[in-house]
Amino acid sequence: MSRKVEHIGVLGGGLVGALNSIYLRKRGYRVSLFEKRPDIRKAGTDSGRSINLALSRRGIKAMQDIGAFESVKDILLPMEGRMMHSLEGELTFQPYGKEGQFINSVSRGRLNEILINKAEEAGVEIHFEHTCHHVDLNKTEVSFTSPKENVTYQFDLVIGSDGAFSQVRQEMVKIPRYNYQQYYIPHGYKELTIPPTEAGDFAIAPNALHIWPRGKYMLIALPNVDRSFTCTLFFPFDGDPSFESLKTPKDVKQFFQKTFPDSLEHIRNIEEEYFKNPTSALVTIKCFPWVKNNFVLIGDAAHAIVPFYGQGMNAGFEDCHVLNQLLDKHNDNWDATLTEYQLLRKDDADAIADLALDNFVEMRDLVADEKFLIQKKIEARLHDQFPKQWIPLYTMVTFSDLRYSEALEAGKKQQAIMDEVMKRKDILKNWESLNLQEIVDQL
């Protein structure tokens, strides 16, 4: 017999929590959504902290499911590839996929506002400025502090979409034999801005994700609808150079002049913005199980990842999409649904976490490497001539519905083959004469 679920509490009114509450409300459940921050529609967005995201196929599919995508289209900016900036200021464009394939730059705050509005329209009960201070896994109770009162609610089911430092997960970690792992990379990030030109236009090409790869660190820039760019410096916390070593405005200016010279003509007030905006850490979190009694983890609460594949939001949205599909499959039998949900998504969450860490090395270092670029050209040709047999890893992850775990395994096989191909004599000169059929046959 399945547990009886009528009233669902959703903790965390960010992107995944808001989207999931709409899915659940559309299924006829009573849904209460709790968010510790004030209403983002009245308070405005946080600047300087991860305000730009890359929306791709998996995330779009979930938003189409709940009827929200049409409302989001106007705030999307397509990015067709990476624009590499060399130390000398030379530009090289690398398409993400075939013609017509692109990812979308989107403001986290604007997207969150749209989803909150949609949740409200769907009949979700939304409680802002409610900070969770206690979770009772046995009674399915959650206690909150709000400006007016301390209050405790009881639910039939609670979904923890309360981010990388989830209160629900912190309670689960106390359970015997609960598996939990967190890993901080040595790098943090700081956001900067390229404003529009004085004529009100984009200062650099708007159809690309710009990258200044410099080996151990990098600068990236994503376009915004107001024609500015949000830049992010991914940089070590310690050592030389690092966030620790850049102590004065002069240090910052000199470092950028030496390392990202062509960015300085566009980032106008770098000395002021660098010290005003926070420096934030980057963490990968893996845990299991995701379900305990009547509590469920989803999104970053279950699997926080670093941002280097642009899949954090997309993976969280796909969690919601998969959960909804499983409820269809099991006719809203929550026991069967949650058992399959956590087993299915755990493998995929681990896969995209590993892929995201690997892609950091690719973005900051390999994208400027001649051998790597030739390999990408060979793979593009393979995909062009054998579209069903050879699908580049990035395409599988970003432009397909293939499970992340399956994409990772296929990518490993392809990489092993390409490692051998790239060892061939004079490959950089003779790559265009390769026997592509022979390479594909190895799959």
C-alpha positions as CSV (number, residue, x, y, z in Angstrom):
1,M,0.0,0.0,0.0
2,S,1.3,3.4,-1.0
3,R,1.6,6.3,1.4
4,K,-1.3,8.8,1.2
5,V,-0.1,12.2,-0.1
6,E,-2.4,15.2,-0.2
7,H,-0.3,18.1,1.2
8,I,3.3,18.6,0.1
9,G,5.8,21.0,1.6
10,V,8.5,22.2,-0.8
11,L,11.5,23.8,1.0
12,G,13.4,26.3,-1.1
13,G,11.8,28.7,-3.6
14,G,14.7,28.9,-6.0
15,L,14.5,27.6,-9.5
16,V,14.1,23.9,-8.8
17,G,11.7,24.4,-5.9
18,A,9.5,26.8,-7.8
19,L,9.4,24.6,-10.9
20,N,8.7,21.4,-9.0
21,S,5.9,23.0,-7.0
22,I,4.1,23.8,-10.3
23,Y,4.5,20.2,-11.5
24,L,3.0,19.0,-8.2
25,R,0.2,21.5,-8.1
26,K,-0.8,20.6,-11.7
27,R,-1.2,17.0,-10.4
28,G,-3.8,18.2,-7.9
29,Y,-1.8,18.2,-4.7
30,R,-2.0,21.0,-2.2
31,V,1.5,22.5,-2.3
32,S,3.1,24.9,0.2
33,L,6.4,26.5,-0.9
34,F,8.8,28.0,1.7
35,E,11.6,30.4,0.9
36,K,14.0,32.1,3.4
37,R,14.6,35.1,1.3
38,P,12.1,38.0,0.8
39,D,9.9,37.9,-2.4
40,I,12.4,38.2,-5.2
41,R,9.8,40.1,-7.3
42,K,9.8,42.9,-4.7
43,A,13.4,42.7,-3.3
44,G,15.3,42.5,-6.6
45,T,18.1,40.1,-7.5
46,D,21.4,39.6,-5.8
47,S,24.1,41.1,-7.9
48,G,27.6,39.6,-7.9
49,R,26.6,36.1,-7.1
50,S,25.9,33.6,-9.9
51,I,23.3,35.6,-11.7
52,N,23.7,34.1,-15.2
53,L,22.9,30.5,-16.2
54,A,23.0,28.4,-19.4
55,L,19.6,26.9,-20.2
56,S,19.6,24.0,-22.6
57,R,17.4,21.2,-23.9
58,R,16.8,19.3,-20.6
59,G,15.7,22.5,-18.7
60,I,13.6,23.7,-21.7
61,K,11.8,20.4,-21.8
62,A,10.8,20.7,-18.2
63,M,9.6,24.2,-18.6
64,Q,7.5,23.3,-21.7
65,D,5.9,20.5,-19.5
66,I,4.5,23.1,-17.1
67,G,3.7,25.7,-19.7
68,A,6.3,28.2,-18.6
69,F,8.6,28.2,-21.6
70,E,6.7,30.8,-23.7
71,S,7.0,33.3,-20.8
72,V,10.8,32.7,-20.7
73,K,11.7,33.0,-24.4
74,D,12.0,36.8,-24.3
75,I,14.8,36.7,-21.6
76,L,16.9,34.1,-23.4
77,L,20.0,35.0,-25.4
78,P,21.3,32.2,-27.7
79,M,25.0,31.3,-27.5
80,E,26.1,29.2,-30.5
81,G,29.6,28.4,-29.3
82,R,32.7,29.5,-27.3
83,M,34.6,32.6,-28.3
84,M,38.2,32.1,-27.2
85,H,40.3,35.2,-26.3
86,S,44.0,34.6,-26.6
87,L,46.6,36.5,-24.6
88,E,47.3,38.6,-27.7
89,G,43.6,39.3,-28.1
90,E,43.0,37.0,-31.1
91,L,39.5,35.5,-31.3
92,T,38.7,31.9,-32.2
93,F,35.1,30.7,-32.4
94,Q,34.2,27.1,-31.5
95,P,30.6,26.0,-32.3
96,Y,28.9,24.0,-29.6
97,G,27.2,21.7,-32.1
98,K,25.7,21.7,-35.6
99,E,24.2,24.8,-37.1
100,G,21.1,25.7,-35.2
101,Q,22.2,24.2,-32.0
102,F,22.8,26.7,-29.1
103,I,22.6,27.1,-25.4
104,N,20.8,30.1,-23.8
105,S,22.2,32.7,-21.4
106,V,19.5,33.6,-18.9
107,S,19.3,35.7,-15.7
108,R,18.8,33.5,-12.7
109,G,16.7,36.3,-11.0
110,R,14.4,37.0,-13.9
111,L,13.8,33.2,-14.5
112,N,13.1,32.8,-10.8
113,E,10.5,35.6,-10.9
114,I,8.7,34.0,-13.8
115,L,8.6,30.6,-12.1
116,I,7.3,32.1,-8.8
117,N,4.6,33.9,-10.8
118,K,3.6,30.7,-12.5
119,A,3.6,28.8,-9.1
120,E,1.3,31.5,-7.7
121,E,-1.0,31.3,-10.7
122,A,-1.2,27.5,-10.3
123,G,-2.4,27.9,-6.7
124,V,0.8,27.1,-4.8
125,E,0.8,28.6,-1.3
126,I,4.0,30.6,-1.1
127,H,5.6,31.6,2.2
128,F,8.6,34.1,1.9
129,E,11.0,35.0,4.7
130,H,10.5,31.6,6.3
131,T,13.9,30.2,7.5
132,C,13.8,26.5,8.3
133,H,15.4,25.8,11.8
134,H,14.3,22.3,12.5
135,V,13.3,19.2,10.5
136,D,11.7,16.1,12.1
137,L,12.1,13.2,9.8
138,N,9.9,10.9,11.9
139,K,6.9,13.2,12.2
140,T,7.2,14.9,8.7
141,E,7.3,18.3,10.5
142,V,9.3,21.4,9.6
143,S,9.7,24.4,11.9
144,F,10.3,27.9,10.6
145,T,11.3,31.3,11.9
146,S,9.5,34.2,10.2
147,P,9.4,37.9,10.9
148,K,6.0,37.4,12.6
149,E,6.3,34.1,14.4
150,N,7.9,30.7,14.9
151,V,5.7,28.1,13.3
152,T,5.7,24.4,12.7
153,Y,3.9,22.6,9.8
154,Q,3.1,19.0,9.3
155,F,3.0,17.5,5.8
156,D,2.3,14.2,4.1
157,L,5.5,14.7,2.1
158,V,8.4,17.2,2.1
159,I,10.6,17.9,-0.8
160,G,14.0,19.4,0.0
161,S,15.0,21.7,-2.8
162,D,16.8,23.9,-0.4
163,G,20.2,24.0,-2.2
164,A,23.7,22.8,-1.6
165,F,23.5,23.4,2.1
166,S,20.1,21.8,2.5
167,Q,18.6,21.6,6.0
168,V,16.7,18.5,5.1
169,R,20.0,16.8,4.0
170,Q,21.8,17.9,7.1
171,E,19.2,16.0,9.1
172,M,19.5,13.0,6.9
173,V,23.3,12.9,7.4
174,K,22.7,12.1,11.0
175,I,21.1,8.8,10.1
176,P,23.4,5.7,10.6
177,R,25.1,4.5,7.3
178,Y,24.1,7.7,5.4
179,N,26.6,8.3,2.6
180,Y,27.7,11.9,2.2
181,Q,30.7,13.5,0.4
182,Q,31.6,17.1,-0.3
183,Y,34.5,18.4,-2.3
184,Y,35.6,22.0,-2.7
185,I,37.9,22.7,-5.7
186,P,40.8,25.0,-4.9
187,H,39.2,27.7,-7.1
188,G,36.5,30.2,-6.2
189,Y,34.7,32.7,-8.4
190,K,34.0,36.4,-8.5
191,E,31.6,38.2,-10.8
192,L,32.3,41.4,-12.8
193,T,30.4,43.3,-15.5
194,I,30.9,44.4,-19.1
195,P,28.4,47.2,-19.5
196,P,26.8,48.1,-22.9
197,T,28.7,50.5,-25.1
198,E,27.9,54.2,-24.9
199,A,25.8,53.7,-28.0
200,G,23.8,51.1,-26.0
201,D,25.1,48.0,-27.9
202,F,26.9,44.9,-26.9
203,A,30.6,45.6,-26.4
204,I,31.6,42.1,-27.6
205,A,29.8,39.5,-29.8
206,P,26.5,38.5,-28.1
207,N,26.1,35.1,-29.7
208,A,28.8,33.3,-27.8
209,L,30.0,32.4,-24.3
210,H,33.4,34.2,-24.1
211,I,36.3,32.5,-22.5
212,W,39.8,33.8,-21.6
213,P,41.5,30.4,-20.9
214,R,44.8,30.8,-19.0
215,G,45.8,27.3,-17.8
216,K,45.2,27.4,-14.1
217,Y,42.4,29.9,-14.2
218,M,40.0,31.7,-16.6
219,L,37.6,34.5,-17.2
220,I,34.2,33.9,-18.9
221,A,31.4,36.3,-20.0
222,L,27.7,35.6,-20.8
223,P,25.4,38.1,-22.5
224,N,22.4,39.7,-20.8
225,V,19.2,41.1,-22.4
226,D,20.2,44.7,-21.3
227,R,23.2,44.3,-23.6
228,S,25.7,44.0,-20.8
229,F,27.8,40.8,-20.0
230,T,28.1,39.1,-16.7
231,C,31.8,38.0,-16.4
232,T,33.1,35.4,-13.9
233,L,36.7,35.1,-12.8
234,F,37.4,31.5,-11.8
235,F,40.6,31.8,-9.8
236,P,42.6,30.0,-7.0
237,F,41.9,31.1,-3.5
238,D,45.6,30.7,-2.5
239,G,49.0,31.0,-4.1
240,D,50.3,33.4,-6.7
241,P,48.3,34.6,-8.5
242,S,45.2,34.1,-6.5
243,F,42.4,35.9,-4.7
244,E,44.7,36.1,-1.7
245,S,47.5,37.7,-3.7
246,L,45.5,40.5,-5.3
247,K,45.2,42.8,-2.3
248,T,44.9,46.3,-3.8
249,P,43.1,47.9,-6.8
250,K,46.6,48.4,-8.4
251,D,47.3,44.6,-8.1
252,V,44.0,43.8,-9.8
253,K,44.5,46.3,-12.6
254,Q,48.0,45.1,-13.3
255,F,46.9,41.4,-13.2
256,F,44.2,42.0,-15.7
257,Q,46.5,44.1,-18.0
258,K,48.9,41.2,-18.0
259,T,46.5,38.3,-18.2
260,F,43.2,39.4,-19.8
261,P,44.3,42.6,-21.6
262,D,41.5,42.8,-24.2
263,S,38.9,42.6,-21.4
264,L,40.0,45.8,-19.7
265,E,38.7,48.1,-22.4
266,H,35.2,46.7,-21.6
267,I,35.2,46.1,-17.9
268,R,35.2,49.8,-17.0
269,N,35.4,50.0,-13.2
270,I,37.2,46.8,-12.4
271,E,39.1,48.0,-9.3
272,E,35.8,49.0,-7.5
273,E,33.7,46.0,-8.7
274,Y,36.4,43.5,-7.8
275,F,36.4,44.4,-4.1
276,K,32.7,45.1,-3.9
277,N,31.5,41.7,-5.2
278,P,31.9,38.6,-3.0
279,T,34.3,35.7,-3.6
280,S,32.4,32.5,-3.5
281,A,33.4,28.8,-3.3
282,L,32.6,25.9,-5.6
283,V,31.5,22.6,-4.2
284,T,30.5,19.2,-5.4
285,I,28.1,17.3,-3.2
286,K,27.2,13.6,-3.5
287,C,24.9,11.8,-1.1
288,F,22.6,8.8,-0.8
289,P,19.8,7.9,-0.1
290,W,17.8,10.9,-1.3
291,V,14.6,9.6,0.3
292,K,14.1,9.0,4.1
293,N,10.6,8.4,5.4
294,N,8.4,11.1,3.9
295,F,11.3,13.4,2.9
296,V,12.9,13.7,-0.6
297,L,15.9,15.6,-1.9
298,I,16.0,17.2,-5.3
299,G,18.3,19.5,-7.3
300,D,21.3,20.9,-5.5
301,A,20.2,19.5,-2.2
302,A,20.8,16.0,-3.7
303,H,23.7,16.7,-6.0
304,A,25.4,20.1,-6.0
305,I,27.9,20.4,-8.9
306,V,30.4,22.9,-10.2
307,P,29.1,25.1,-13.1
308,F,31.5,24.2,-15.8
309,Y,29.1,22.1,-18.0
310,G,26.3,24.6,-17.6
311,Q,24.1,21.8,-16.4
312,G,23.4,22.5,-12.7
313,M,20.0,24.1,-13.3
314,N,19.2,21.8,-16.2
315,A,20.0,18.7,-14.1
316,G,17.7,20.0,-11.3
317,F,14.9,20.7,-13.8
318,E,15.4,17.2,-15.2
319,D,14.9,15.8,-11.7
320,C,11.5,17.4,-11.6
321,H,10.7,16.1,-15.1
322,V,11.7,12.6,-14.3
323,L,9.8,12.6,-11.0
324,N,6.7,13.7,-12.8
325,Q,7.1,11.0,-15.4
326,L,7.5,8.4,-12.7
327,L,4.3,9.6,-11.0
328,D,2.6,9.1,-14.4
329,K,4.1,5.6,-14.7
330,H,3.1,4.5,-11.2
331,N,-0.3,6.3,-11.1
332,D,0.9,8.6,-8.2
333,N,2.0,5.6,-6.1
334,W,4.7,7.6,-4.1
335,D,6.4,4.5,-2.7
336,A,7.1,3.0,-6.1
337,T,7.9,6.5,-7.6
338,L,10.4,7.5,-5.0
339,T,12.2,4.2,-5.0
340,E,12.8,4.4,-8.7
341,Y,13.5,8.1,-8.7
342,Q,16.5,8.0,-6.4
343,L,18.0,4.9,-8.0
344,L,17.5,6.3,-11.5
345,R,18.8,9.9,-10.8
346,K,21.7,9.0,-8.5
347,D,23.7,7.5,-11.3
348,D,23.0,10.5,-13.6
349,A,23.8,13.0,-10.8
350,D,27.2,11.4,-10.2
351,A,27.9,11.4,-13.9
352,I,27.2,15.1,-14.5
353,A,29.1,16.0,-11.3
354,D,32.2,14.2,-12.7
355,L,31.7,15.6,-16.2
356,A,31.5,19.2,-14.8
357,L,34.8,18.8,-12.9
358,D,36.5,17.4,-16.1
359,N,35.1,20.3,-18.2
360,F,36.8,22.9,-16.0
361,V,40.2,21.5,-17.1
362,E,38.9,21.7,-20.7
363,M,37.6,25.2,-20.5
364,R,40.6,26.8,-18.7
365,D,43.4,24.9,-20.5
366,L,42.6,22.5,-23.4
367,V,40.4,24.9,-25.4
368,A,43.6,26.8,-26.3
369,D,45.6,23.6,-27.2
370,E,46.1,23.0,-30.9
371,K,45.9,19.2,-30.5
372,F,42.7,19.4,-28.6
373,L,41.2,21.7,-31.3
374,I,42.1,19.3,-34.0
375,Q,40.5,16.4,-32.1
376,K,37.3,18.5,-31.9
377,K,37.4,19.0,-35.6
378,I,37.8,15.3,-36.2
379,E,34.9,14.5,-33.9
380,A,32.7,17.1,-35.6
381,R,33.4,15.4,-39.0
382,L,32.7,12.0,-37.5
383,H,29.4,13.3,-36.2
384,D,28.6,14.9,-39.6
385,Q,29.2,11.7,-41.5
386,F,28.0,9.2,-39.0
387,P,25.4,11.2,-37.0
388,K,23.8,8.2,-35.2
389,Q,27.0,6.3,-34.4
390,W,29.4,9.1,-33.3
391,I,27.8,11.8,-31.1
392,P,30.3,14.2,-29.4
393,L,30.1,14.1,-25.6
394,Y,29.1,17.8,-25.4
395,T,26.2,17.1,-27.8
396,M,25.0,14.1,-25.8
397,V,25.0,16.1,-22.6
398,T,23.6,19.4,-23.9
399,F,21.5,18.7,-27.0
400,S,20.1,15.2,-26.3
401,D,17.8,13.4,-23.9
402,L,20.4,10.6,-23.3
403,R,20.9,9.9,-19.6
404,Y,24.0,11.7,-18.2
405,S,25.3,8.3,-17.0
406,E,25.0,6.8,-20.6
407,A,26.6,9.9,-22.1
408,L,29.6,9.6,-19.7
409,E,30.1,5.9,-20.6
410,A,29.8,6.6,-24.4
411,G,32.2,9.6,-24.0
412,K,34.8,7.4,-22.3
413,K,34.7,4.9,-25.2
414,Q,35.1,7.7,-27.7
415,Q,37.9,9.3,-25.8
416,A,39.9,6.0,-25.7
417,I,39.6,5.7,-29.4
418,M,40.5,9.4,-30.0
419,D,43.6,9.0,-27.7
420,E,44.9,6.4,-30.1
421,V,44.0,8.5,-33.2
422,M,45.8,11.5,-31.8
423,K,49.0,9.5,-31.3
424,R,49.4,9.0,-35.0
425,K,52.4,10.4,-36.7
426,D,51.9,14.0,-38.1
427,I,48.2,13.9,-37.1
428,L,48.1,17.7,-36.8
429,K,49.0,18.0,-40.5
430,N,47.2,14.9,-41.9
431,W,44.0,14.8,-39.9
432,E,41.8,15.6,-42.9
433,S,42.9,12.4,-44.7
434,L,41.8,10.0,-41.8
435,N,39.7,7.0,-42.6
436,L,36.6,8.0,-40.6
437,Q,34.8,4.7,-41.2
438,E,37.7,2.8,-39.6
439,I,37.4,5.1,-36.5
440,V,33.6,4.7,-36.2
441,D,33.9,0.9,-36.6
442,Q,35.9,0.7,-33.3
443,L,32.7,1.7,-31.4
